Amino acid sequence: MLSALPMKQSIEKIKEFARAHFTHAHASHDWEHTERVYRLCMHIGASEGADLEVLTIAAYLHDIGRAHQDSARGALCHAEKGAEIARDLLRDYPIAQEKKENIIHCIESHRFRNSHEPRTLEAQVLFDADKLDAIGAVGIARAYLFAGEVGAVLHNPGIDPDKVIPYSRDDTGYREYAVKLITIKDRMLTVEGRRMALERHAFMECFFDRFLKEHEGIL
């Protein structure tokens, strides 16, 4: 019975459950993204003194609602859907109720674009870890993976990035940077997250500065 499982085995079963949700995932939000977020959570969480068991489970489950958002082409919030799925999943596991609620809160509040603010330390760590994977070298690569998934062009300088329809041909990698990624360093919630974000942001700025020049044929 699940209620008799020790924490280590519970985490392994939860991890297996989560991984199954990524069998046909888009490359920009695949299981490798989840594993990177987990590793970032362990690093930041240890630095900040967070509950690593809560973080481990929340990290593995944080994007299990992503396929629903992709199917709805952005009309549904994957964080809210993931929290709903996680609540049902965790009901039968031998985890303290306060930890379950924290895990669910972490999942619900990890998204950049929703109204749920990360209130606990663990939620703040997951938020930062997820955002760190959206910037720097990996973040740039993921932005262009996503643009390819929605059929976007390489760059469309004739359109204001703020007026682009998400999931359209103009939802380019540069648009993701201009409206979202450029602001992430200022949204970080932990000391270690902010330190890491500044370094990744600096690399990203240099890349897109050169990208625009090369696109214009200047370099």
N, C-alpha and C positions, 0 to 999 in steps of 0.2 A: 504494500500500500504506500502511496505517496506520503501519507502522514507520518510514516515511520522512517523515511529517508533522512540520512544525515545531510548537512548543508552542502558538502562537496558533491554528493551524488545528485542532490536537487539542482544544483547549478549546472551540472553536466546535462541533465534532462532538459532543463530550460534552454540551454545552449543548442541542443539538438532540435528542439521545437522551433527556435528562432531561425536557425540555419535553413530549415525546410521552407521558410517563407521566401527564400532568395533563389530558388531553383531556376526561375525564369526572369530574374531581376535584370533591369537595365544596368549597364556597366558603371554608370555614374553613381549609383546607389546600391552596389552589390554587397555580398558578404564580406569582401575585402575591406570595404569602407567600415563596416561594423567592427571588424577585427582591429583596424587602425584606431577607431574611436575607443575601443576597449583598452588598447595599450596606452593611449593618451590619458584615459581616465585613471589607469593605475599609476601613471607617473604624476599627474597633477594631484590626484587624490591622496597619494602618499605624502606629497609635499605640503598639502593643505590640512592633513589630519582628518580626512573624510572616512566614512564607513565603506571599506573596500568591497564587502559582500553586497551591500546595496548597489554600489556602483557597477560591480561585475554584472549583476542581473539586469540592471537598467541599461547598461551599454549593449548587452546582447539583444535586448528587446526593443531598443529605442526606435528602430526603423521597420518593425514588423507590419506597420500599416502603410508602408510606402507604395506597395503594389496597388492598393485601393486608390491612393491619390493619383498615381500615374494613369490608371484606368479612367479616372474621372477628369483627367487633364487639368489637374490643379483645383478642381471645384470642391474637393474634400480635403480636410486637414489630416495628414498621415499621423501626426503626433496625437491628436485626439482619438483617431481610430486605433492606433497602437495601444494607447492607454486603456481603451475599452477591451481590446483583445487580452491585454495583460491582466486586467482585473479578473476576467473569467479564468484565465490560466492559473493564476497564483492562489485562487481560492482553496485548492486542495493541497497546497504545499505547506510543510511544517516551518513556516517563517512567521516571526512575530508580526502581529497586525500593523504595528506602527512602521515596521520596515516595509511591509507590503504597500502601505499607503505612500511611503516615501518613494518607492520604486515607481509606482504609478504616476506620482507627481513629477518625478524626473522625466519620464517618457512624455507626459502631456506638455511639459514646459520647455522641452529642448529645442523646439522649432524657432527659427529666426523670425518667421512671419505669423505669429498668432498672439492672442491676448493673455496667455498664461505666463506669469512671471516666475522664474525659478526662485523659490523661497528658502529651500534647504541648501546646505553646503553641497550635498551630493548632487542636487539638481543643478547648481551653479557649475560644478565640475563637469558634469555631462554636457551642459550647454557649451562650455568653453572647448571641451574636447571635440565636439561635433563641429564647432565653428572653425577650429584650427585645421581640421581636415578639408575645409572649404577654401583655405587661402594657402599662399606659398606655392611651391612647385606642384604639389599634388592637387591643390585647389584649382590651379590653372588648367591642369590636365583634365580634371573632372568637369570643369565648366565647358570645355570643348567636347568632352564626351556627351554631356547632356545636350549641347547644341546639335550635335550630330543625331542624337536620338529623336529630337523633335523636327529634324529636317531643316535646321537653320542655316543661313548663309555664313560665310566666314566673317564678314563685317559689313555693316550697312551704315556708313557715316551720314547718310542723308536723313536719317530718322532719329528723333529725340529718344534716347534710351528710356526715359520715364514714360513715354507714350506707347511703348511696344506692348503688344498683347502677349502674355506668357504662353509658352508652348506653341508659338508661331514661328514662321521662317525667319523672322527678325529677332528672335530670342537668342542672340548670339553669345559667344563666350565673352566678348567685350561688354555687351550689355549686362551680363551677370556681374562683371567686375564693377561697372559704372554705377549700378543701382544698389548693389548688395555687398560685394566683397570688399569694396573700398572703405566701408563703414565698420567692418567687423572688429578691427583693433580697438575701436572706441566702445564696443559693446561687451567686452570681456569682463568677467565677474570675479576672477580669482587672481591672486598676485602672480602665480606661475603662468597662468593662462595669458595674462597681459604681457609678460616678458617674452613668451614664445610668439605671441601674435605680432609684436613689433618687428621681430626679426623676419618673420614670414611676409609681413606686409611690405617691408623694404624691398625684398626680392621681387614681389609681385608688381610693385610700382615700376621698377626698372624694366621688367618684362613688357608691360603694357605700353610704357613710353616708347620702347623700341618697336613694338608691334605696330603702333600707329604710324611711326616714321617709315617703317618698311612697307606698310600698306600703301603709303603715299609715294613710295619710290624714292624717299629721301636718303636712305642708307642702302 
